[in-house]
Amino acid sequence: MKVIILGPAWPYRGGIAAFNERLARQYQAEGHDVEVVTFTLQYPSFLFPGTTQYSTDPAPEGLKITRKLSSINPFSWIATGRYIKKQKPDLIVSAYWLPFMAPAMGTTLRCAKHKGTRRIAILHNLIPHEHRPGDKMFSKYFVGSNDGFITLSRSVLDDLNVFDPKRLRPRTFSPHPLYDHYGATLSRKEALELIGLRESQRYVLFFGFIREYKGLDLLLDAIADERMERLGIKLIVAGEFYGDPKPYLEQIRHHDIGDRVVMHTEFIPDHEVNRYFCAADLVVQPYKNATQSGVSQIAYHFEKPMVVTNVGGLPEIVPDGKAGFVVEPDSQQIADAIVRYFTEDCQQSLTEGVREEKKKYAWDKMTAAIASLT
C-alpha cells in the first residue's frame, strides 16, 4: 500500500512532528511504501514571533520526507495536492491540530483527491486551547476535506460532531500511542548525573512547551507548599517558553522557591528526553484545559506515574489510582497529590499500574484503527 502522511515532520519539531515520523515508521514496519509530505514554511515569523521551529536533531534515517507545503502560499497548496495526487496513494493520513493550518491542508487534500485514495485525518485538536474568531469556520473547512477521522481523545470526538452532526463520514477514537523513540531507559543515578542533579532529592517533572493553558503557574504554587520543602521535593521544568517567561519567573521569586525549581527552559533534543523522564520520580501535567497530551505517552514509555488534571482526555489516559492521580486544575489539589505520592507508599503499585496500562498504546493499534475506516 502507498501511504502519504501530510503534516509536520523533520526538520520541524514538536509533538505532532514526532507523531507523524513514528507513525511513518510503523507503516514501514508493516511493509508499506511511506512518504511524509511536510512544510517548507510552517509558522511564519510575522504571525508567530519568537517560535523556534527547527530541530537540532539529525534527519531521521530511512524516512522519505518531502518538503513542499507553505502554510501561507495558496499556490503551494495546489502544487502539493497535485504532487500527492500524482503519487496515486492508497491512503493519505493528515495531522490536524491548529485552525491556522486548515486552509493550506484542507485545500491540499481537496487537490490530492484521487480515485481509490482515502483521506483520513488524525485530529489532535479541532477547537484549540486558545481559540480565536474564525477558528470553527476553518476547522469545518478542514473536516470537509476528509473521508474519515481518528480522534485521540473522546472530547475531540465530541467536538467533531459539531462539525459533522449528520455523521456523514466515519470516525473512531483511538488513544495516542506511546512515544517510544526517545532512547533507552537510564538508571536514575545516570540520568541525574547527566543533568547535574543530586540523588538525595525527589523530583517531579513538568515537560514540554510552556504555554498558559498547561498550568505551570498552578504547579509553581503547589511547589511553594511548605510540605514540599520538608519532603525534599524539587521541580524540574524542561521545555521552552512559548510566550513571555516573566510571569513565571516573578512567581518563583514571589514564593522564594528558586532553590526548589530547576529551570531547563531550552529546546530538549530527542536524544536528551530520556534524561529528564528517567531522573524524575513523578510526572505532573497541571493543564487547565487539554484534549490529550503526548507527554503522558512519553511517561508511559519510561514507566513513570503521573499526576494529571481532570480536563479533556487526560483522565482517560491516566486512570486515577492505577497509573497516577487525577485532580482538578487547582494548586492545592496538585500539591496534595504530589505529597500523597511520596508519603503513602504507593510508588511501586502505581509504577506497576503504568506498566499494565502502557500495553494499550501500541502503534499497531493506531494503524488498525485507520484501516477500519478505509
N, C-alpha and C positions, 0 to 999 in steps of 0.2 A: 504494500500500500504506500502511496506517495502522500506524505503528511507535510503540511506547511504550518508553522507556528508563527503567528503575527503578533508582535508586541516587543517590549523592551528585552534586550539581551546585551551581552558584552559588545562594545566597551562601556555601555551604561551599567549602572549598578543599582542595588536596592533589591527589595524582596520580590518584586514582580519579575525582574530580570533573572534572579536566581531560580524562581519557579519555572520560568519558560525553559531555561537551559536544562534543569533537572528533568522536566517533562520530555524534552527532546531526547535525552539520554535513555529514558525509559522506552520510548518508541524505538530507538535504535536497538536496545536490548531485546525487543520483541521482534526484530528482524525487518523493520520498516525503513523506507527511504525518507529521511527527515531533512528539512531545511528550515532555518529560523530567519524570518524576514523582519528586520528591525529598522531603527531610525537613523537617518543622517543628522537630523535635528529633533530632539525630543522636547526639552524645555527651553524655549527661547529666553535669553537672559533678560530681555527688556520686560518680560511678563513674570519671570520667576527669578528676581535678583537674589544673588547670594547662594543659589542652589548649585552645589557641587555634583556634577553628573557622572564623571568618568571614573571607572575603576582603575586602581593601581595594580590589579592582578593581571597576569598574562592571559592572552587569548585562550579560551578553553580548547583543548586538543580534541580533534576528531569530530567537531561540530561544524556544519556548514552554516555560516552566519552571513547573510546578505544585507547590507545597509542601503536602503532605497527611500524610505518614507520620511518626509519632513512634516512635522505637526502643523506647520503654518503655510505650506505651499500647496495649493489645490492641484497644480499641475502634477506634483509628485504623487498625490493621492491616486489620480487616474493612471499615471505611469506604473505605479506599484501594483495597482489592481490588475492592469493588463499583463504585467510581468508574471504575477501569480497565476492568472488565467492561462497563460501560455505554458506553464508547467503541468497543466491538467491534473491538479492534485485530487486525490480521492477525498481528502479531509483538510479543512482549514480550521485550526484551533486558534482563536484570538483571546487575548487577555484584556479585560476591561476593568479600569479602576478609577477613572477620572473623566468627568464630562468634557473637560477641555479637549480630550483626545477623540471625542465622538465624531466630529466632522471628518477628521483625517481617516480614522479607522472604519467608520461606517461607510464612507464613500469608497475606500479601498475595497472593502468586502463586497459592495454592490458591483464594482467593476470587475472583481475577481470571479463572480458567479459563472459557473460552467456546468454543463450537463454532466451529472454524475458526481458533482462536488457537493459535500455537505459542509456547512459553515456552523461550527459550534463555538459559542463564546463561554469562556470561564469568567464568571462575574465575581471579582474580588470585592467590588463595591458597585452599587448603582446610584445611590444618593450619598454623596461624600460627607465626611465628618464635618467639614466646614463649607457648607453649600452656599451657592450664590444664585441670584436670579438667572433663569435660563437653563440651569443645570438639568432640570427634569425634561425640558424640551430636547436638549442634546442627548440625554440618555435614551429617550424614546426613539430618536433617530437611529442610535446605535442598535437598539433592540430590534428594530425593523430590518436590520441588515443581516440577520442571522436566522438559521434554521432550527436551532435548539440551544439549550443553556445548561451549564453546570453552575451551581452556586456552592460556595464554600461554607456558608452558614445558612441556617433556616431563616434568619432575619432578612437576608438578601433575597431568599426565595419569596418571602412575603412582599418585599419591595418590587420584585419582578411582576407580581400580579397587578400592581398599579399600572405598569406599562403594557401589559398584555393580559387584560382582565378576562378575555374570552379564551385564554389558554390555547391560542392558535398554534403555538409552537411547543414541542415537548421540552420538558425541563426536569432536572433532578438535583437533589442535594448530595454532594459527596465531600466529606471533610477534607481540609487542607492536609496533604500528605507530609511526611517527615522531611525536614531539611537535613539530609544525611550526607552532605558533601563538604562539610566543613572540617574534615580531617579527623584524625584518630582521637580517641578519648585519652586524656592525660591524667596522671595522678594529680591529686590536689596539690601536693608539695611542688611538683614540677610546674604546674600552671601558675601558682602563686609566685614562684621564683621568676618566671618569665615576665610577669607584670610588676615585679618588685614589691610584693606584699608579704606580710608576716603570717605564719601559720597559726599563731596564737589567737588571732581574731576570728570572728564569724562574719561571713559576708553574704549580703543579699545583692542581687544584680538587677539593674534596670538597663535594658539593652535596646538599641535601635535609634532611629531618628527621634530627636526631642521636639515634639510638637505639642501644642497646647492641649489637644484632646487626649493625649496619652497620660496626663495626670502626674507628671513628675513632681509638680508642686504639692500634690497630696502625699506623695511618698516622702518628700523632704520634711513635711510637717510630722509625718509618722516617725521618721528617724530622730526628730527632736524630742520624742517621748523619752523621759528620763530612764525608763526601763532599758532602752537600747544601750545606753552608756554602761549601765550595771552589768548587762549581759555581754559586753564586748562586741556589739554588732556594728559593722560598718556597711555603708552603701557604696557599691561600685556603679558609677554611671558611665556606660560605654556606648558612645554614639554621638553623632553630630547634632548641633543645634540647627533646627530648621528655620527658626526665627531669632528674635533678639534674646541673647543669653542673660541680659542684665536682671530681669525679674528673678530668675533662679539664683543667680549669684548674690543678689541682695537678700533673698530669703535665707540662704545659707549663712550670711553674715548676721542677719537679724536673730536667727536661732542660735548663733555661735556654735555651729556644728561642722566647721571646716575640717576639724580633725577626724570627723566621722564619715566624711564623704570623699570618695576617691573619684576625681573627675578625669576621665579619659575621653574627652569630647572632640575626638577627631575621627575621621573615617577608619573603621576597623576592617582591614583587608580580610578576605576569606580565610587565608591561612592562619590568621590570628584569632578567629572567632572562638575556636576551641579553648583557648587560654582563659577567656572570661567565664564561659559556662562551666568549665572544669574547676575553676577557682572558687566559684560560688557555691554556697550551701543551699541557697533558695533563690528562685527567680520570681520577681514581682512585676506584675503588669497592672498598674493602678489606673487603667483607662477610664475616662469619663464617658466616652461612647466608643463603639467599635462594631465591626462586623465579625471579623476573625483576626488572628494575628499569626504571622509566620514565626514570631518569637516563641510561641508555645511549641511549635513543631521542632525548633532547634533544642528547646529544653527537653522535649521528649527524647530526641536523639541522644542527648548526653545524660539522660535519665536523672533530671533534676526536678524535684517537686516545685510547685508554683503557688503563688497567691495571685488570683485574678479577681477582677471586679465583675459584678453581675450585670454586664452590658453585652448586647449583641449576641454573638455566638460563643463567647468565651466560656460560659458555664457548660455548654455542650461539649467542649473540647477538654475541659479540666473538671471532671466530676468532683464535687465537694466531698472532702473526707476520704477520697480514694487516691487522687493524684495531686492533691493540694487542697487549698481552701478558697471558697468563693465568698466574697464580701461585697458590700455596697461600696460605691466610689466615695468613701468617707475616710479621712485620715485616721480617725480613732479606730475604726474597724480594721483598717490595714495594719495599724500598729498592733492591735490585739492579735491578729492572725500571725504576724511575724513572731511575736513573743510566744504565742502558743506553740508554734513550730519548734522553737528552741527550748521550751521548758516542759513540754508534755510528753517527751519521749516518743514522738510519732514519726521521726525521720525515717526509720527503717521501714515502717509499714507504708508510708507514702511513697517511698522510693520503689518498693515492690509493686505498689499500685500503678506507678508510672510505667514500669516495665511491662505490666499487663496491658495497660491502655494503649501503649505505643504500637502494639500488634495490629491495631485497627487502621493504621495510617500508611500502609504500603502504597507505593506508586502504581503498582499494577491495578489497584482498586480504582485509581483515577482514570487510567486508560480504559478500564472495563466500563466505567460509568459513561465515558464519552462514547464508547462503542454502542452502548444501549440506546443512544439517541440517533444512531445512524442506520 
